[in-house]
Amino acid sequence: MAEQRFDVTGMTCAACSARVENVTSAVPGVERAVVNLLKNTMDVQYDGSPSTLDAISAAVDSAGYGAIPRTQGQAGAAQSSRATPENLAAKEAETVRMRLIVSFVFAIPLFYLSMGHMYGWPLPTFFLGHEHMMTRALTQLLLVIPIVFANFKFFRNGFKGLAHGSPNMDTLVALGATASLVYSIAGLYRIGIGLGIGDFNMAHDASMDLYFEGAGMILTLITLGKYFEARSKGRTTDAITALVDLAPKMAMLVDGDGDEREVPVEQVQPGDVLAVRAGEGVPVDGVVLEGSGVLDESALTGESIPVEKAPGDDVTGATVNTAGYFTMRATRVGDDTTLARIIRLVDDATSSKAPIQRLADRISSVFVPTVIAIAIVVFAAWLFVSGMDVSKAVVHGISVLVISCPCALGLATPTAIMVGTGRGARQGILIKSAEALENAHDVATVVLDKTGTITKGAPEVVAVESTPAIEVGDLLMLAYGLEKKSGHPLARAICDYCEHHGSDWLPVKDFRQVPGRGLAGSTEGAEALGGNAAMMRDADIDLGTLADTGARLAQYGATPVYFAWGGRLLGVIGVADQVKPTSAAAIRELSAMGIRTVMLTGDNERTAAAIQEQVGVDEVAADVLPDGKDAKIIELSGSGKVAMVGDGVNDAVALARADVGIAIGAGTDVAIESADMVLTRSDLMDVPAAIQLSKATMRNIKQNLFWALVYNVICIPVAAGVLTGAGITLTPDIAAAAMSLSSIFVVGNALRLRTWKPKWTTRPEPRS
């Protein structure tokens, strides 16, 4: 199946997006279609045939909308345009602002003229008295015409949707405003007839029964709501905007002669050498060649502590060099950079649809036709109840049309998803889909891989102890000489330790590896050994008191490596995969949230038990192979949703199997691709943070849906006049204001997520 993104035009509410989604899904060859009302986009999975794309565009066009497939270049350009102050929402806000200005310029005098006499407001004499009724009425007509033309989009889209059998919010507004205008124009004729036949009472009654100001205020107030809504929508993309703005626009290219010249970052190619000065941003991903720097990576990882970079270290584009100067070789540029991938993940997540939105979609698909039917019934009912008082029937029918708000239903979920995923990205939590964000909120069990997830994933020397007659320096020289010839991870850890402490090494000859035991060779005419206790026993070397030291190290998950020379024990070096500084705090936080924690590892039970004692997981499964991890996830799924946290190739199957797969950002590409979320700073504290963010987002979505549903359930009957007997009546202009406020409320509530921060019930240790 191929995937294609479309830019969709003409959508105004959830009914529109549901219609576009339905007609696209009905096209032969289309597997799935997901419309994002907030971004006016549609993602389609289809059979890959160009004819299918043409059929999709034709189907959407026949439904009264437009669907334009993006090319790769257009996608990048559109992404950039949406993520800057010139994005679509901002452009829409500017367009609506101009319409709003025109509307208010004419709506204010229209309202003053039509309602002024009721409140005793002063009016020019040529508008007063029976003899000037027609003058006053015609002036109202002239004032409402510019408002209608400024907001003709409502009529064009509304009646177009009605003609195509897909009425939308614009249809409700257009019907309400048109009913007011038609009824008022009929009133003009009644005034003219009354004056013509000398029936001033008839003319006066007709002049008091005009609703030009109702039509004008409906259009003006809804345009006001659209303006605030467009501005609020623009703020929901702030996270993507901020990410795009991080990327430097220029790079300092170093040529073969060492000369530097500034070039646009788009011209940088893999392999180019770039210079980065203090205060400048790193233009692309790469590796340091010469010099050093101190990089502020907080924009991408959330970490406030700058990181020192030296030759051989990787650097990430969009981080800032706060001190120093270095040259770097570009390794990933353009769409392959870490920043570009983050932006792509956030954009994809905000384009996906959470399962909870299905309820809103089902309601929206029948909402507008149902409201139109209710308005017709209300009109007919009031005609009957009021003794054929058309004026009352029109007021209540129009109020029902105008107060109904499918927009709030359509915006309830995508606004919260967009703000939530954007906020997560700024916190170092990349969420790939809305479904993953929803699933995480009710996770019952978190399964954790050990190596590279709970632990650092790279062995380190944790203890060095020599026999009483041997200097530690002599022990390190022998160890360095032996281990530097081996590629084993334990050997690398010992060599790093010796290098860090400035140790020299003894030259070793006749080097050999002894399977299951360790390393052997000769130096200065005597045999040198480095390995486990079994190797020492095989060589008849007495471990003495260091046997207890080795046992103690093993008890805490470390591997004791003994060294001997010339048949004499020199000492022991303990090597362990250290637990990350925040792992224990993260597991305590998960426990405080009522979430069960399980550690899966391929290590032996003794090492697993040692790690369990240090971090406090509820359950441990040791000696587990990759297929065993998958089976364990299936077993745990029987008692609730499961999240799997891992970093390696052997975790990929379990990550895909779990309800929520969470990959450590420093892990393998396979693990990251298999996961639903990625923790860019490889810190377990972000696991409870991700779950908290999911809970906050779901709570926000439910609040939005509750408001949208309750608003319509309460306001439609009130607009229909069920409380008229209690003295409560909604006029069309009040209904228009209420409808606008409902959408603004939903978007504003979603924007509260921008201030979200994780809350800890335990105090985590500082991140290293």
N, C-alpha and C positions, 0 to 999 in steps of 0.2 A: 504494500500500500504506500502511495506517495502522500505527501502533505503539502498544502498550499494555504497561504494566508491571503485573504481578500480585505480590501478597504470597502466598507459598506456605507452608502450614502442614503439619506432620507429617513433614518431611524430617529424616533423621538421618545419612545417609551418601551416598556417591557413587552407590550403587545406587538410592537414592530419587530423586536429581536426574536420573539417567538415565531412570528410569521416567516421571517427570513430563514430561521433555522429549520422550520418545517418544510418549506418549499425546496430548500437545498437538500435536505435529507431524502426527499422523494425523488431526486434525480438519479436515474440508473447509473451505477458505478460509484456512488457516494457511500462510504462506509459510516462516516460520522461527521457532524457539523456542530461547531460550538461558536456562538455569537457573543461578543463582548460589547454590551451597550455602552459601557463607560468609554471604551477606546474606539468604538465604531469599527471593529474588526471582526472577521470570521475565520476560524481555522478549520480546514476541511481535510479529512482523510478520504482519498479517492483512489481509483484504479490506475492512475498515472496517465490516462489517455488525455491528450489535448482537447479532444472533442467533449470530454466530460467537463472540462473547465468552461468551454463555450456554453455548454448546456446549463451549467450553474449560473453563469452571468445572465443568460436568457431567462431562466426561471425566476431569479430574483428581480430582474427588470419587469417581468410580467406581473409580479406581485406589487409593483409600485415603488421599488427601491432600486439601488444600483450596487453592483458588486464588481470591483476591479481587482484582478489578481495582481499580486506584487511580484516583481522580479527580485533577485537577490540584492541588486544594487538599490532598488527602490525600497526594499525592506530596511536596509541600513539607513537610507536617507530619511525614511519615515520615522524610524526609531529616534534618530537624532532630532528631528523636528518635533516629535512629541515630548522629548526630554529636554526642551529648552524653553525660555520664555516665549518663543514663537510657536509653541506647540498648538495642536488643534483646539484644545480647550481654551487657550488664551485667545486664539483667533476668533473662536466662537463668541467668547465674552466681549471682544471688541465690536463684533458685528451686532450683537444683541444690545450693546451699550448705545450704539447709534440709533437703533430702533427705539430704544427706551427713551432717549432724549426727545426724539420726535413725538413719541406717544405722550409724554408728560407735558410737552409744550402745548399740545392741543387738548389733552384730557383735563387739565386743571381748569381752564376757562369753560370747557364743556360741563364739568361737574358744577362749577360755580353758577353757570347760567341755568342749568336744569333744576338745581336743588336750592338755589339762593333764596327764592321766594318762600321756601318752607322754613328757613332759619332767620328770615328777616334781614338778609344781607342786602346792602344797597346795590341797585341795578340802574343802568341808564334808563331814562324815561321812555326811549323808543322800544324797550323790551317789556314795559309795564302796561297793564290794562288789556281788556278784551280785544280792543282794536289792533293790538300788536301781537296777538297769539301766533299768527302765521310767521311773522318776522322772527319771533323767538324760536319757533319750531324749525324753520329753515336754517337758522344760524347753527342750531344743534346738529343738523344734518351735515352742514358744511364743515363743522369742527370734527365730526367723527370720521369723515372721509379720509383725511391724511393718516389717521390712526389705523384705519383698515388697510390702507396701502402700505404703510410701514410694516405692518404685521401680516401681510398677505400670505406669508409662508404657512401660517396656520390653516388658511382656507385651501391653499394649493395642496399641501400634504394631506390635510384632513379629508377633503373630498376625493382626492386621488386614492387614498387608502380605502375609503368607503366604496368607490367604484370598483376596486380590485377585490372586494370582499374581505379586506383586512383593516377594519377601522382601528384607529389608534387614539392616543391622547389628543393629537391635533384635531381629530374628528370630533371629539367631545367639545373642544373649544370652538371649532368652526360652527358646529351645529348650534351651540348656545349663543354665540355672537350673531349668527345669521338669523336665528329666531327672533332675537331682540331687534335687529335691524328691520326685518320684514314686518314685524308687528308694528314698529314705530313708523315705518313708511306708510303702512295702511292707516295709521293714526293721522298722518299728514293729509291723506285724502279725506278722512272723516272731518278734519278741521275745515278743509276747503269746501266740502259739501255743506257743512253746518253754516259757514259764513255765507255761502251762496244762496241758501234758502232762508237765511235770517234766523236760523235756530242757534242762538249764541250758547245755550246750555249744552247742546250737542258738541259744539266746537270747543267749549271750555273743558268738558269731560274728556274729550279726545286729547286736548293739549296737556292734561294732567296724567295721561296714560301713555306717554312716550318713554322709550327705554334706550334712546341713543346713548345716554351716559352709561347705561348698563353695559352695552356692547363695548363702548370705549374703555370703561374701567376693567371689564373682563380682560380685554386684550392687553391693556397697560399693566395691570397687576400680574398677569401671568408672564408677561415679558420681563417684569421686574424679578419675578421668581426664577425665570430662566437665566437671567444675568447673574444672580447670586449662585445659582446652581453651576453655571459654567465656570465661574471663578473658583468655586469649591472643588469642582472636578479637577481643575488644573493643579490644585494643591495636593490631590491624591497621588500625582506622579512626581512629587518632590524628591522621593528617594532615588528614582531613576535619573531625574534631572541632576541631582547632586553627584551621582556616580559618574555621569557623562562629563560633568564639569571638572572632575578630578583629573582627567587625562590632559597632559600638556599638549599644546598645539604645535610646538616646535621642538626640534631636537638638535643637538650639537654633534655633527658628523665629523669624525676624524679620518682624514684620508691617509694614503700610504706614506706620505712624507711627514705625517704628524701635524699637518695644518688642520685647523678647525673651521667649519662653516655651518651656519644655521640653516636647517632645511625643515619643511613641513613634516610632521611626524608620519604622514601618510606615505612619504617617499622612503622611509626606513625599510630596509630589507633584512631578512635573517642573515647573520654573519657580519653585518656592518658594525664598525667600532664607533661608539658614542662616548662623549665626555659629559659628566654630570658634576656641576659645581655646587657649592654650599648654597642652600636656599632654592635650588631648582628641583623640579619634579623629575622622576625617572620616566622617560618617554614610553618605553616598551619593556617587556620582560627580557631578562638576560642574565649574564654572569659577569662578575667583576674580574677585570684583567689586571689592572694596576691601580695602586692607591687604596684608599679606604674612605668610608663614609659612615655617618650615623643616620639611619633612615627612620622617619616617622611613618609608621604603617597603620596608624590609628584609623584612617579613613576606610581602610579595607578590612582590618581585623578588629577594630575597637580597642586595641591595646594602646595605652597612653605612653608606655615606656619605649623610647627609641631603641632600635636594634643596630648594633655595630656590624658593618660588612667589610670583609677583607677579600683579597684575591681568591677566586674559586667559589665564593658565596653567590647564591642566586639572589637576584633583585627583581622586584615586581613593579611593573608600570603603574604610574599614578601615585606611588609613594614619594615622600619628599626627603631630600638629602639635607638634613639640618646642619651638618658640619662635615668638613673634609672635601676631598676631590678625588674622583676615580674615573677610570675608563671602563667600559663594559662592552661585551659583545652581545648584540641583539640575537635572541633565540626565538622569540615568538612576537609577531607583530600583527597589526590589524585586528581582524576578528578572532585571532588565536590567543590574544593576551588574556591574562587572568581577569582583568577588568571587563573586557568585552564578553567573556564567558559569564561573569557575574551578571552583567546587564541582561544578557540573553536569557539566563535562568529566571531572573526576576520578571522580565517581560513575558516569558512563556507561562510562568506561574499565574500572572495577573490575567492572562488570556484564557486560562482553563476555568472550568466550572465546578464548584463544590457540589456534592450530592444534595446538600440542604437547599440549593437553589431550585431543585426540581419542583418543589412545592410552589414556589413563586412563579415558575414558568407555567405550571398547570393552571394556576389561578389567572395569570395574565392572559393566557390564550383565549379565555372566555370572558375576561373582565369587561372590555369595552362593549361588545355586543350586549352583554347583560345589562350594563348601565343604560345603554340606549333604549333597551326594552323597558327598563324601570321608568325612565323619563317619560316614555310614551304612556305607560300605565298611570303614572302620577298626573300627567296632563289630563288624561281622560277622566280620572277620578275626581280631580278638582273641578272640571267642567260640570260633572254630575252633582257634586256636593255643594258647589257655590251657585247652582242655578244658572249655568252657562256663563259664569263670569270668566271670560277669556283672559282677562288681565291676570287674575290670580293663578289660573292654570298655567299661563306662560311663565310667570315668575318662578313657580315651583319646578316646572319642567326644566327650565334653563338652569336653575340652581343645582338640580341633580346632575345635569350634564357637566357643569363646570367644577363642582366640588370634588367629583370623583378623581382619584389620583393613581393611575397605574404606574406613574414614574417612580413613586416611592417603593413600590414592589420590585420594580426592575433594578433600582439602584441599591437596594438593601444589602445584597450579597457582594456584588463586584466591588463596590466602594470599600467595604471592610477588607476584602481579600487583597485589593491593591495596596491599601495603606499598611495592612499587616505584613504582607510579604516584603514591602519596601522597608518597613521598620526592621524586620528580621535581617535583611541584607546589611543594614547599617550596624547591626549588632553581630555580624559575622555568621549569621544563620541563613543559608541559601535554601529556599523552599521551591521545589521544582513544580509543584502542582497545587491547586486549590484543594484537591481531594486529600493530599498528604497533610495539608494544614488542618483540615477538618478531622481526619482520623487521629491525629496526635492528641486531640483534647481528651480522649477517653481511653488512653493507653493504660493497661493494667499491669503489664510486665515490661521491663526494659532488660534486654539481653545484651551483655557486653563481651566483646572479644577482649582478651587479655593483652597480648603483645601489640604495642603501638596504639592501643586504645586506653586501657587503664594504665599501662606502663609506657615508657618513652619509646620502646621498640628498638633501642640500641643499647647493648650491654655496656656497663661502666664498672670501673674498679671501685669497690666499696670498702675494701680492707686490704692492708699489706702488713704482714707480720713475719719477721725473720727470727731464726733461732738465736739464742743469747750470744753465741760466739761470732755471729755474722752481722755486718753492717747492712742496713736496708739498701744502701747504694749498690753494694755488691750483688744483692739479690736482684735488683732492677736491671743491672747490666747483663746478667745472665739471662733473665727473662726476656729482655728486649732482643738480645741476640738470637734466641730461639724463635720467639713469636713473630719476629719481623719476616721470617721466611714462610709463614703460614697465612692463608687467606681466611681462616676461620673467624667468625664474629668475636669470639672470646679473645683471639689473638689480636684483633684490631683494637679492642678495648684496652688491652694491656699495653700495646704499643703507643696508643694515644696518651695513656697515663704516663708512660716513661718519657715521651716527648714533652709533655706538659711540665714535667719536673726536671727537664734538662739532663736526663740521664744519657750516658754513652752506652754503647753495646759491645759485647764481646763477639768477635768473629767466630762463627760456628761452621765446622766442616762436617761432611758426611751426614747432612741433615736428612731425616726421614720421619714420616708420620706413622705412628703405631695405632692401627684401628682400635677404637674403643678404649684407648689408653691415653694417648697424648703425643708429644713430640720428643725426638731424641737427636743427638748429634755429638760432636766432640769439640772441645775448645781448650787450648793450652795443654793439650796432651791427655785430657781426662774426659770421661763421658759426662755429657750434660743431659738432664731429663727435665721435662715439664709436662705434668699431666695429673690424672686423678690418683686417688689413694691406691687403686688396684695396680697402677703402674709402679708405684713406690713399693708395694708389697712384692711384686714380681722381681724387683731389683734388690730385695732384702734390705730396704732402707726403712729404718725405724722412724715413725712420725712423732713419737714422743708426745709432748703436751700439745703439739699442733694438731693432733688428731681430734682433740676436743674443740679446738678452734674451727677446724673444718666442719665438724658436726654442727656447731652453732651457726656457722654461715649457711649451711644447707638447710637448717631449720627455718631460716628467714628468707629462703628462696634464692640464695646466692650459690654460685658454683665455685668450690675451692680448687685452685690449681696449685699443686705442690711443685717445687723446683729443687733439684739435687745436682751436685757436681762432685765427681770423683768418689761416688758412693756415700756422700754425706749430704744430709738434708740442709738446704739453705733457708727455706721459709715457705710461706703460702700466700697467694694473692686471691682474694675473693672477688668474683665478677658477677654482677647481677643486672638484670633489666629493671631499672629503678621505676618505682611508681611515680606518675606525674604528680606535681605538687597539689593540684586541685582535685584529683580523682576521689579521694576519701570524702572531701566536702561535697562533691557532686552526688555521690551515692547516699550520703546522709540527707541531702536535700530531696532526692527522689523518695527516700523512705519516709521523710516528713510529709511528702505529698501523697502518701498512701500507695506508692508504686513499688511493686516487688522487683528486686534486682537479681539477675542471674549472670554469672560469669562462665563463659565457655572458653576452653583452652585446650590446645594439643599437648601442653606440658603435663608432667607427671603430677600425681595427687599431692606430693609433698610440697612442690613449688606452688601449686594452686592454693593449697591450704595456707601457705605463708602469705600469699597476696591477699587472700580472703581476710586473714587476721589484720592486715594493714589497712584495708579499705572498707571492710564491713559489709560486703555483698551478702544477700540472704541465702544464696545457693551457689554451689560450684559444681561444674561438670568438667572433669579432667580427661586427658587422653582422648579428646574428641576430634575426629577427622572431619573434613568439610561436609561430607554427606551426613555425618552425625549432627552437625550444627543445623542443617536443614530439617532433620527429623525432630530435633529438640524444639525448633520453632513451631512445627506442626503440633507437637504435644502441648506446648504452652498455650497455643491459640485456643485450646478448648476451654480455657478459663478467662477469656477476654482478649482484647487487642494487644498485640505484641509489637514493640519497637526493637529493632536490632541495630546495634552500634558496632561498626567495624571499620577496618582500614585495608585489609589485604585481599589478594585474589581469592584466597580460601574462604573469605567472608561473602563473596559476591552472590552465591546461591541463597544464603540465609538472608542477605539484605533484600533480595528480590522477593523472597517468600514472606517476609514479615509484613504486617499491616503498614508499618512505617519503617523504611530503611534509612538509617542515618550514617553517612560516611564521614570519617575523619578527613579533614581537608588535606592533610599531609599524606594520605593513603594512596593506593594505586588507582590508576585511571579506571580500571575495571570495577573496583569497588564504588568509585564516585559515580560512574555511569549506572550502576545497579541500584543506587540509593534514591530515596525520595527527597532527602535533605542532605546538605553538605555543611559541615562545621569548618569554616575557613581557618580558624585559629587553632584547630585540633585540641580543643579544651573541653573536657567532659562537663564542665559547669554549663556549657551551652546546651546540653541535653535537657536538663530541667528547665532551662530558659526557653528552649523551643516549645516544650510542652505548655509552659505558662503562656507563651505568646499565642499558641493555638487556642487555649482556653479563653484568653482575652478576646481573640478575634471571633470565636464562636459566640461568646456572650454578646459581643457587639452586633453580630449578624442577627441573633435572635431578638435583640432589642429593636433593631431596625424592622424586622419582619413583623414583630408584635405591633409596633407603632403603625406601620403601613396598613396592616389588616384592621386593627382596632379603629384607626382614623376613618377608614372607609365604612366600617360596620356602623359607627356612630353617626358620622356626618351625612351619609346618604339619606338615612331616614329623617334626620333633622331638616335637611334641605327639601325633602319631600313634603314636609309640613306636618309631621306627626305630633309636633309639640306646639302647633299654632294655637291650640286651645289654652296652653299655658302662657301664651304671650311671647313665645320664642319663634321667630321667623328669620330665615337667612335669605337675604337678597342676593342677586347674582354677583354683585361686586364683592360682597363679603365672602361669598363662596369661592370666588377667584383668588382672593387673598389667602384664604385657608388652604386651598390646593397648592399654591406656590410655597407656602410655609412648610407643608408636609414634606416636600422634596428637599427643601433646604435643611430641615431637621435631620433627615436620614443621612445626608452627606456630612453635615456638621457632626453628627454622632460618630460616624466612621472616622472623621479626622481626629477624634480624641486619641485614637491609637497611635498617632504620631508621637505622643509623649510617653508611650509605654516603656517601662523598664522592668527587668526581672526583680522579683522581691524574694529575698532569701530568709528562710526561717532559721538557718544556721549561718554563721559568718564564715565565708570561704577564705581559705588561705590565699595570700597574694599570688598572682600568676607570675611564673618565672619567665 
